[in-house]
Amino acid sequence: MDKKELLQFIANQGDSEFQKRVISWIEASRENREYFNRLKAEQVMAFSPSRRNNISGEFREFSERLRREKRNYSGIFSTAAIAAIAIFASVFFMLRSGETKDNTLFSAIASEQKEFTLADGSRIFLNSESTLEISPGFNKETRTVKLNGEAFFDVARNEQVPFIVETRSGVKIKVLGTSFNIRSYKDNNTIETTLVSGKVEIYEEDNTSPSAVLAPRQKAVFRKEEQDIRIEQVATEAITSWKEGILTFDNAPLSSVVKDIERWYGISIRIEDPAIEDYTFSGKFRKEYNITQVLDILRTSSPIHYNYDKTKKHVTLKQRD
């Protein structure tokens, strides 16, 4: 069953036959139940704070809807209805308590960006091809999340419960309440942390003392292979513009630009001539630009030629004669 149908079910759309089919699918396997649970949690936690405050009413409505369906069907559907109520209930009580009991995974696929609010009030913007895992016990003794990809964090201040972001390379970012951007894609050699406001501490592996402390408008670049950190002054607006639907580049090598375009447009790009990988590009791409417009801009600003296969969603780049 695809994600679109499950979202329709969560939004209370579709007739009784559709709802029966969805709930039967949920009950068909543990994997289905876990996927639906994550999806429902993601949708609920993405609500505005005011709507999340009203979630108890939505829970009652959801439960009553399934009970009505239960009277019309028997057997496995009755069991599925009860299971679905239990799934919604787990999300409901998680929001009421402000604490997660199990890992919750948020994800943004290629060409997608997401915004949501966590139980502690922190706002998260998730960039394309990124995941954010909320660890068990979140908002109790610590507020720990695990990031793969890129995200902007606007963290609600809580001096008693620090907010910690863990990355794939063991680097941890610890804050109390602040706003910052982390870029930690697994295919990049660096982990970049850019501070917009407040203060962040950066820890390597299991170190108990921070390797770096950032002030606003500073970026820390951790190089995975060299295991070192470089700090530089930056224009934070350019680095965080992606959450406003704008990709901004400042003398970025073509090899890096291509990766961001692939993620934003859900395509694959191959550079045929290694000589053009280090060509630099400065400029902006807005989300409303289609891929052809983006490629035309690259061709105009650099001595390159492109070929775009729309069917395979594949682009090849080579040096222009």
Contacts in CASP RR format, 6 or more apart in sequence:
PFRMAT RR
TARGET T0000
AUTHOR 0000-0000-0000
METHOD contacts of the structure
MODEL  1
MDKKELLQFIANQGDSEFQKRVISWIEASRENREYFNRLKAEQVMAFSPS
RRNNISGEFREFSERLRREKRNYSGIFSTAAIAAIAIFASVFFMLRSGET
KDNTLFSAIASEQKEFTLADGSRIFLNSESTLEISPGFNKETRTVKLNGE
AFFDVARNEQVPFIVETRSGVKIKVLGTSFNIRSYKDNNTIETTLVSGKV
EIYEEDNTSPSAVLAPRQKAVFRKEEQDIRIEQVATEAITSWKEGILTFD
NAPLSSVVKDIERWYGISIRIEDPAIEDYTFSGKFRKEYNITQVLDILRT
SSPIHYNYDKTKKHVTLKQRD
1 21 0 8 1.000
1 22 0 8 1.000
1 25 0 8 1.000
1 32 0 8 1.000
3 39 0 8 1.000
5 18 0 8 1.000
5 22 0 8 1.000
6 22 0 8 1.000
6 36 0 8 1.000
6 39 0 8 1.000
7 39 0 8 1.000
7 43 0 8 1.000
8 14 0 8 1.000
8 18 0 8 1.000
9 18 0 8 1.000
9 19 0 8 1.000
9 22 0 8 1.000
9 23 0 8 1.000
10 39 0 8 1.000
10 40 0 8 1.000
10 43 0 8 1.000
12 61 0 8 1.000
12 62 0 8 1.000
12 65 0 8 1.000
16 69 0 8 1.000
16 72 0 8 1.000
19 65 0 8 1.000
19 69 0 8 1.000
20 69 0 8 1.000
20 73 0 8 1.000
20 77 0 8 1.000
23 66 0 8 1.000
23 69 0 8 1.000
23 77 0 8 1.000
23 80 0 8 1.000
23 81 0 8 1.000
23 83 0 8 1.000
23 84 0 8 1.000
24 76 0 8 1.000
24 77 0 8 1.000
24 80 0 8 1.000
25 32 0 8 1.000
26 32 0 8 1.000
26 33 0 8 1.000
26 36 0 8 1.000
26 80 0 8 1.000
26 83 0 8 1.000
26 84 0 8 1.000
26 87 0 8 1.000
27 33 0 8 1.000
27 76 0 8 1.000
27 79 0 8 1.000
27 80 0 8 1.000
27 83 0 8 1.000
27 84 0 8 1.000
33 83 0 8 1.000
33 87 0 8 1.000
36 84 0 8 1.000
36 87 0 8 1.000
37 87 0 8 1.000
37 90 0 8 1.000
37 91 0 8 1.000
38 104 0 8 1.000
38 105 0 8 1.000
40 87 0 8 1.000
40 88 0 8 1.000
40 91 0 8 1.000
41 91 0 8 1.000
41 94 0 8 1.000
41 104 0 8 1.000
42 104 0 8 1.000
42 105 0 8 1.000
42 106 0 8 1.000
42 116 0 8 1.000
44 52 0 8 1.000
44 55 0 8 1.000
44 91 0 8 1.000
44 95 0 8 1.000
45 52 0 8 1.000
45 95 0 8 1.000
45 104 0 8 1.000
45 106 0 8 1.000
45 116 0 8 1.000
45 117 0 8 1.000
45 118 0 8 1.000
45 119 0 8 1.000
46 114 0 8 1.000
46 115 0 8 1.000
46 116 0 8 1.000
46 117 0 8 1.000
47 55 0 8 1.000
47 117 0 8 1.000
48 117 0 8 1.000
49 117 0 8 1.000
49 121 0 8 1.000
52 95 0 8 1.000
52 117 0 8 1.000
55 92 0 8 1.000
55 95 0 8 1.000
55 96 0 8 1.000
56 92 0 8 1.000
56 96 0 8 1.000
59 88 0 8 1.000
59 89 0 8 1.000
59 92 0 8 1.000
62 85 0 8 1.000
62 88 0 8 1.000
63 85 0 8 1.000
63 88 0 8 1.000
63 89 0 8 1.000
66 81 0 8 1.000
66 82 0 8 1.000
66 84 0 8 1.000
66 85 0 8 1.000
67 81 0 8 1.000
69 77 0 8 1.000
69 81 0 8 1.000
70 77 0 8 1.000
70 78 0 8 1.000
70 81 0 8 1.000
70 82 0 8 1.000
90 101 0 8 1.000
90 102 0 8 1.000
94 100 0 8 1.000
94 101 0 8 1.000
94 119 0 8 1.000
95 119 0 8 1.000
98 119 0 8 1.000
98 120 0 8 1.000
98 138 0 8 1.000
98 139 0 8 1.000
99 119 0 8 1.000
99 137 0 8 1.000
99 138 0 8 1.000
99 139 0 8 1.000
99 140 0 8 1.000
100 119 0 8 1.000
100 134 0 8 1.000
100 135 0 8 1.000
100 136 0 8 1.000
100 137 0 8 1.000
100 138 0 8 1.000
100 139 0 8 1.000
101 136 0 8 1.000
101 137 0 8 1.000
102 136 0 8 1.000
103 133 0 8 1.000
103 134 0 8 1.000
103 135 0 8 1.000
103 136 0 8 1.000
104 133 0 8 1.000
104 134 0 8 1.000
105 131 0 8 1.000
105 132 0 8 1.000
105 133 0 8 1.000
105 134 0 8 1.000
106 114 0 8 1.000
106 116 0 8 1.000
106 124 0 8 1.000
106 126 0 8 1.000
106 131 0 8 1.000
106 132 0 8 1.000
106 133 0 8 1.000
106 134 0 8 1.000
107 126 0 8 1.000
107 130 0 8 1.000
107 131 0 8 1.000
107 132 0 8 1.000
108 114 0 8 1.000
108 126 0 8 1.000
108 127 0 8 1.000
108 128 0 8 1.000
108 129 0 8 1.000
108 130 0 8 1.000
108 131 0 8 1.000
109 128 0 8 1.000
109 129 0 8 1.000
110 128 0 8 1.000
110 129 0 8 1.000
110 262 0 8 1.000
110 263 0 8 1.000
110 264 0 8 1.000
110 265 0 8 1.000
110 266 0 8 1.000
111 128 0 8 1.000
111 263 0 8 1.000
111 264 0 8 1.000
111 265 0 8 1.000
111 266 0 8 1.000
112 128 0 8 1.000
113 125 0 8 1.000
113 126 0 8 1.000
113 127 0 8 1.000
113 128 0 8 1.000
113 242 0 8 1.000
113 243 0 8 1.000
113 245 0 8 1.000
114 125 0 8 1.000
114 126 0 8 1.000
115 123 0 8 1.000
115 124 0 8 1.000
115 125 0 8 1.000
115 126 0 8 1.000
115 243 0 8 1.000
116 123 0 8 1.000
116 124 0 8 1.000
116 126 0 8 1.000
117 123 0 8 1.000
117 124 0 8 1.000
118 124 0 8 1.000
118 134 0 8 1.000
118 138 0 8 1.000
118 139 0 8 1.000
118 143 0 8 1.000
119 138 0 8 1.000
119 139 0 8 1.000
120 138 0 8 1.000
120 139 0 8 1.000
120 143 0 8 1.000
120 156 0 8 1.000
120 158 0 8 1.000
120 161 0 8 1.000
120 163 0 8 1.000
121 156 0 8 1.000
122 143 0 8 1.000
122 153 0 8 1.000
122 154 0 8 1.000
122 155 0 8 1.000
122 156 0 8 1.000
122 163 0 8 1.000
123 153 0 8 1.000
123 154 0 8 1.000
124 132 0 8 1.000
124 151 0 8 1.000
124 152 0 8 1.000
124 153 0 8 1.000
124 154 0 8 1.000
125 151 0 8 1.000
125 152 0 8 1.000
125 243 0 8 1.000
126 132 0 8 1.000
126 150 0 8 1.000
126 151 0 8 1.000
127 149 0 8 1.000
127 150 0 8 1.000
127 151 0 8 1.000
127 152 0 8 1.000
127 242 0 8 1.000
127 243 0 8 1.000
127 263 0 8 1.000
128 150 0 8 1.000
128 263 0 8 1.000
128 264 0 8 1.000
128 266 0 8 1.000
129 149 0 8 1.000
129 185 0 8 1.000
129 263 0 8 1.000
130 147 0 8 1.000
130 148 0 8 1.000
130 149 0 8 1.000
130 150 0 8 1.000
130 151 0 8 1.000
130 185 0 8 1.000
131 147 0 8 1.000
131 148 0 8 1.000
131 149 0 8 1.000
132 145 0 8 1.000
132 146 0 8 1.000
132 147 0 8 1.000
132 151 0 8 1.000
133 145 0 8 1.000
133 146 0 8 1.000
133 147 0 8 1.000
134 145 0 8 1.000
135 144 0 8 1.000
135 145 0 8 1.000
135 146 0 8 1.000
138 144 0 8 1.000
138 145 0 8 1.000
139 161 0 8 1.000
140 161 0 8 1.000
141 161 0 8 1.000
142 161 0 8 1.000
142 162 0 8 1.000
142 164 0 8 1.000
143 158 0 8 1.000
143 161 0 8 1.000
143 162 0 8 1.000
143 163 0 8 1.000
143 164 0 8 1.000
144 164 0 8 1.000
144 166 0 8 1.000
145 163 0 8 1.000
145 164 0 8 1.000
145 165 0 8 1.000
145 166 0 8 1.000
146 165 0 8 1.000
146 166 0 8 1.000
146 167 0 8 1.000
147 165 0 8 1.000
147 166 0 8 1.000
147 167 0 8 1.000
147 182 0 8 1.000
147 184 0 8 1.000
148 167 0 8 1.000
148 168 0 8 1.000
148 184 0 8 1.000
148 185 0 8 1.000
148 186 0 8 1.000
149 182 0 8 1.000
149 183 0 8 1.000
149 184 0 8 1.000
149 185 0 8 1.000
149 186 0 8 1.000
150 181 0 8 1.000
150 182 0 8 1.000
150 183 0 8 1.000
150 184 0 8 1.000
150 185 0 8 1.000
150 242 0 8 1.000
151 181 0 8 1.000
151 182 0 8 1.000
152 179 0 8 1.000
152 180 0 8 1.000
152 181 0 8 1.000
152 240 0 8 1.000
152 243 0 8 1.000
153 163 0 8 1.000
153 165 0 8 1.000
153 175 0 8 1.000
153 178 0 8 1.000
153 179 0 8 1.000
153 180 0 8 1.000
153 181 0 8 1.000
153 182 0 8 1.000
154 179 0 8 1.000
155 163 0 8 1.000
155 175 0 8 1.000
155 176 0 8 1.000
155 177 0 8 1.000
155 178 0 8 1.000
155 179 0 8 1.000
155 180 0 8 1.000
156 177 0 8 1.000
157 176 0 8 1.000
157 177 0 8 1.000
157 178 0 8 1.000
158 176 0 8 1.000
158 177 0 8 1.000
159 176 0 8 1.000
162 174 0 8 1.000
162 175 0 8 1.000
162 176 0 8 1.000
163 174 0 8 1.000
163 175 0 8 1.000
163 176 0 8 1.000
163 177 0 8 1.000
164 172 0 8 1.000
164 173 0 8 1.000
164 174 0 8 1.000
164 175 0 8 1.000
165 172 0 8 1.000
165 173 0 8 1.000
165 174 0 8 1.000
165 182 0 8 1.000
166 172 0 8 1.000
167 173 0 8 1.000
167 182 0 8 1.000
167 184 0 8 1.000
167 191 0 8 1.000
168 184 0 8 1.000
168 186 0 8 1.000
169 184 0 8 1.000
169 191 0 8 1.000
169 222 0 8 1.000
169 224 0 8 1.000
170 204 0 8 1.000
170 205 0 8 1.000
171 184 0 8 1.000
171 191 0 8 1.000
171 202 0 8 1.000
171 203 0 8 1.000
171 204 0 8 1.000
171 205 0 8 1.000
171 222 0 8 1.000
172 202 0 8 1.000
172 203 0 8 1.000
173 180 0 8 1.000
173 182 0 8 1.000
173 193 0 8 1.000
173 200 0 8 1.000
173 201 0 8 1.000
173 202 0 8 1.000
173 203 0 8 1.000
174 200 0 8 1.000
174 201 0 8 1.000
174 202 0 8 1.000
174 203 0 8 1.000
174 210 0 8 1.000
175 198 0 8 1.000
175 199 0 8 1.000
175 200 0 8 1.000
175 201 0 8 1.000
176 199 0 8 1.000
177 198 0 8 1.000
178 195 0 8 1.000
178 196 0 8 1.000
178 197 0 8 1.000
178 198 0 8 1.000
178 199 0 8 1.000
178 200 0 8 1.000
179 195 0 8 1.000
179 196 0 8 1.000
179 197 0 8 1.000
179 198 0 8 1.000
180 193 0 8 1.000
180 194 0 8 1.000
180 195 0 8 1.000
180 196 0 8 1.000
180 200 0 8 1.000
180 214 0 8 1.000
181 192 0 8 1.000
181 193 0 8 1.000
181 194 0 8 1.000
181 196 0 8 1.000
181 236 0 8 1.000
181 239 0 8 1.000
181 240 0 8 1.000
182 191 0 8 1.000
182 192 0 8 1.000
182 193 0 8 1.000
182 194 0 8 1.000
183 190 0 8 1.000
183 191 0 8 1.000
183 192 0 8 1.000
183 193 0 8 1.000
183 194 0 8 1.000
184 191 0 8 1.000
184 192 0 8 1.000
185 259 0 8 1.000
187 259 0 8 1.000
188 259 0 8 1.000
189 223 0 8 1.000
189 224 0 8 1.000
189 225 0 8 1.000
190 221 0 8 1.000
190 222 0 8 1.000
190 223 0 8 1.000
190 224 0 8 1.000
191 221 0 8 1.000
191 222 0 8 1.000
191 224 0 8 1.000
192 219 0 8 1.000
192 220 0 8 1.000
192 221 0 8 1.000
192 222 0 8 1.000
192 239 0 8 1.000
193 200 0 8 1.000
193 202 0 8 1.000
193 214 0 8 1.000
193 219 0 8 1.000
193 220 0 8 1.000
193 222 0 8 1.000
194 218 0 8 1.000
194 219 0 8 1.000
194 220 0 8 1.000
194 234 0 8 1.000
194 236 0 8 1.000
194 239 0 8 1.000
194 240 0 8 1.000
195 214 0 8 1.000
195 215 0 8 1.000
195 216 0 8 1.000
195 217 0 8 1.000
195 218 0 8 1.000
195 219 0 8 1.000
195 236 0 8 1.000
196 216 0 8 1.000
196 217 0 8 1.000
196 236 0 8 1.000
196 240 0 8 1.000
197 216 0 8 1.000
198 216 0 8 1.000
199 213 0 8 1.000
199 214 0 8 1.000
199 215 0 8 1.000
200 213 0 8 1.000
200 214 0 8 1.000
201 210 0 8 1.000
201 212 0 8 1.000
201 213 0 8 1.000
202 210 0 8 1.000
202 211 0 8 1.000
202 212 0 8 1.000
202 213 0 8 1.000
202 214 0 8 1.000
202 220 0 8 1.000
202 222 0 8 1.000
202 229 0 8 1.000
203 209 0 8 1.000
203 210 0 8 1.000
203 211 0 8 1.000
204 211 0 8 1.000
204 222 0 8 1.000
204 227 0 8 1.000
204 229 0 8 1.000
211 229 0 8 1.000
212 220 0 8 1.000
212 229 0 8 1.000
212 231 0 8 1.000
214 220 0 8 1.000
214 231 0 8 1.000
216 236 0 8 1.000
217 233 0 8 1.000
217 234 0 8 1.000
217 235 0 8 1.000
217 236 0 8 1.000
218 231 0 8 1.000
218 232 0 8 1.000
218 233 0 8 1.000
218 234 0 8 1.000
219 231 0 8 1.000
219 232 0 8 1.000
219 233 0 8 1.000
219 234 0 8 1.000
219 239 0 8 1.000
220 229 0 8 1.000
220 230 0 8 1.000
220 231 0 8 1.000
221 229 0 8 1.000
221 230 0 8 1.000
221 231 0 8 1.000
221 232 0 8 1.000
222 228 0 8 1.000
222 229 0 8 1.000
223 229 0 8 1.000
223 230 0 8 1.000
235 250 0 8 1.000
237 248 0 8 1.000
238 248 0 8 1.000
238 250 0 8 1.000
239 248 0 8 1.000
241 247 0 8 1.000
241 248 0 8 1.000
241 284 0 8 1.000
242 248 0 8 1.000
245 286 0 8 1.000
245 287 0 8 1.000
246 284 0 8 1.000
246 285 0 8 1.000
246 286 0 8 1.000
246 287 0 8 1.000
247 260 0 8 1.000
247 261 0 8 1.000
247 264 0 8 1.000
247 284 0 8 1.000
247 285 0 8 1.000
247 286 0 8 1.000
248 283 0 8 1.000
248 284 0 8 1.000
249 256 0 8 1.000
249 257 0 8 1.000
249 260 0 8 1.000
249 281 0 8 1.000
249 282 0 8 1.000
249 283 0 8 1.000
249 284 0 8 1.000
250 282 0 8 1.000
250 283 0 8 1.000
251 280 0 8 1.000
251 281 0 8 1.000
251 282 0 8 1.000
252 280 0 8 1.000
252 281 0 8 1.000
252 282 0 8 1.000
253 277 0 8 1.000
253 278 0 8 1.000
253 279 0 8 1.000
253 280 0 8 1.000
253 281 0 8 1.000
254 271 0 8 1.000
254 276 0 8 1.000
254 277 0 8 1.000
254 278 0 8 1.000
254 279 0 8 1.000
254 280 0 8 1.000
254 281 0 8 1.000
254 298 0 8 1.000
254 302 0 8 1.000
254 304 0 8 1.000
254 317 0 8 1.000
255 271 0 8 1.000
255 277 0 8 1.000
255 278 0 8 1.000
257 281 0 8 1.000
257 298 0 8 1.000
258 269 0 8 1.000
258 271 0 8 1.000
258 317 0 8 1.000
261 267 0 8 1.000
261 269 0 8 1.000
261 285 0 8 1.000
261 291 0 8 1.000
261 294 0 8 1.000
262 268 0 8 1.000
262 269 0 8 1.000
264 285 0 8 1.000
264 287 0 8 1.000
265 291 0 8 1.000
265 294 0 8 1.000
266 313 0 8 1.000
267 291 0 8 1.000
267 313 0 8 1.000
267 314 0 8 1.000
267 315 0 8 1.000
268 313 0 8 1.000
268 314 0 8 1.000
268 315 0 8 1.000
269 314 0 8 1.000
269 315 0 8 1.000
269 316 0 8 1.000
269 317 0 8 1.000
270 314 0 8 1.000
270 315 0 8 1.000
270 316 0 8 1.000
270 317 0 8 1.000
271 277 0 8 1.000
271 316 0 8 1.000
271 317 0 8 1.000
271 318 0 8 1.000
272 316 0 8 1.000
272 317 0 8 1.000
272 318 0 8 1.000
273 317 0 8 1.000
273 318 0 8 1.000
273 319 0 8 1.000
275 319 0 8 1.000
276 302 0 8 1.000
276 303 0 8 1.000
276 304 0 8 1.000
276 317 0 8 1.000
276 318 0 8 1.000
276 319 0 8 1.000
279 302 0 8 1.000
279 303 0 8 1.000
279 304 0 8 1.000
281 298 0 8 1.000
281 301 0 8 1.000
281 302 0 8 1.000
283 301 0 8 1.000
285 294 0 8 1.000
285 297 0 8 1.000
289 297 0 8 1.000
291 308 0 8 1.000
291 315 0 8 1.000
292 308 0 8 1.000
295 306 0 8 1.000
295 308 0 8 1.000
295 315 0 8 1.000
298 304 0 8 1.000
298 306 0 8 1.000
298 317 0 8 1.000
299 305 0 8 1.000
299 306 0 8 1.000
299 320 0 8 1.000
303 319 0 8 1.000
303 320 0 8 1.000
304 317 0 8 1.000
304 318 0 8 1.000
304 319 0 8 1.000
304 320 0 8 1.000
305 317 0 8 1.000
305 318 0 8 1.000
305 319 0 8 1.000
305 320 0 8 1.000
305 321 0 8 1.000
306 315 0 8 1.000
306 316 0 8 1.000
306 317 0 8 1.000
306 318 0 8 1.000
307 315 0 8 1.000
307 316 0 8 1.000
308 314 0 8 1.000
308 315 0 8 1.000
309 315 0 8 1.000
END
